[in-house]
Amino acid sequence: MELSRRLNEGRPFPILLGDFLDEFYRSEDSKRLAMIEAAPELINGPEHLGPFLAATAHKLANDHRLRPPLCSSQ
């Protein structure tokens, strides 16, 4: 997931999340699905960000009637 890579580069989370959501809402369903299915990098930061991003992906999938991404343990 592009967002997690940019987070690990030290970019601010609120701006990255806003940019991700803007792109998600502008996209067609096929791209939306690809955006939330892309496996994120392990985040080097606060522990709550990984679960927050997972919850965000599931919420977006449910809101847009997309298949939610599968969870995997690392």
C-alpha positions as CSV (number, residue, x, y, z in Angstrom):
1,M,0.0,0.0,0.0
2,E,1.4,3.3,-1.1
3,L,0.2,5.1,2.0
4,S,2.2,2.9,4.4
5,R,5.4,3.3,2.3
6,R,5.0,7.1,2.4
7,L,4.4,6.9,6.2
8,N,7.6,5.1,6.6
9,E,9.3,7.9,4.7
10,G,8.2,10.3,7.5
11,R,5.4,12.0,5.7
12,P,2.5,13.3,8.0
13,F,-0.3,10.8,8.5
14,P,-3.3,13.2,8.3
15,I,-2.2,14.5,4.9
16,L,-1.4,11.0,3.6
17,L,-4.8,9.7,4.7
18,G,-6.6,12.6,3.2
19,D,-4.8,12.2,-0.1
20,F,-5.5,8.4,-0.1
21,L,-9.2,9.0,0.6
22,D,-9.4,11.7,-2.1
23,E,-7.9,9.3,-4.7
24,F,-10.2,6.5,-3.5
25,Y,-13.4,8.5,-3.9
26,R,-12.4,9.8,-7.3
27,S,-11.6,6.3,-8.6
28,E,-13.7,3.6,-10.3
29,D,-14.5,0.4,-8.3
30,S,-11.7,-1.6,-9.9
31,K,-9.1,0.8,-8.8
32,R,-10.7,1.2,-5.4
33,L,-10.5,-2.5,-4.9
34,A,-6.8,-2.5,-5.9
35,M,-6.1,0.3,-3.5
36,I,-7.5,-1.5,-0.5
37,E,-6.2,-4.9,-1.4
38,A,-2.6,-3.8,-1.8
39,A,-0.6,-5.2,1.1
40,P,0.8,-2.5,3.3
41,E,4.4,-2.3,4.4
42,L,5.1,-2.9,8.1
43,I,4.7,0.6,9.6
44,N,7.6,2.0,11.6
45,G,5.6,4.2,13.8
46,P,2.8,4.3,16.4
47,E,1.3,0.8,16.9
48,H,-2.2,2.0,16.3
49,L,-1.7,3.0,12.7
50,G,-1.6,-0.5,11.2
51,P,-5.0,-1.5,12.8
52,F,-6.4,2.0,11.9
53,L,-5.5,1.5,8.2
54,A,-7.0,-2.0,8.3
55,A,-10.2,-0.7,9.7
56,T,-10.3,2.1,7.2
57,A,-9.9,-0.4,4.3
58,H,-12.8,-2.5,5.7
59,K,-15.0,0.5,6.2
60,L,-14.4,1.7,2.6
61,A,-15.0,-1.8,1.3
62,N,-18.3,-2.1,3.2
63,D,-19.4,1.5,2.2
64,H,-18.8,0.8,-1.5
65,R,-19.9,-2.8,-1.7
66,L,-16.4,-4.1,-2.4
67,R,-14.8,-7.3,-1.2
68,P,-13.0,-6.5,2.1
69,P,-9.3,-7.3,2.1
70,L,-8.2,-10.4,3.9
71,C,-6.3,-10.0,7.1
72,S,-2.9,-11.6,7.5
73,S,-0.7,-11.9,10.5
74,Q,2.8,-10.8,10.2
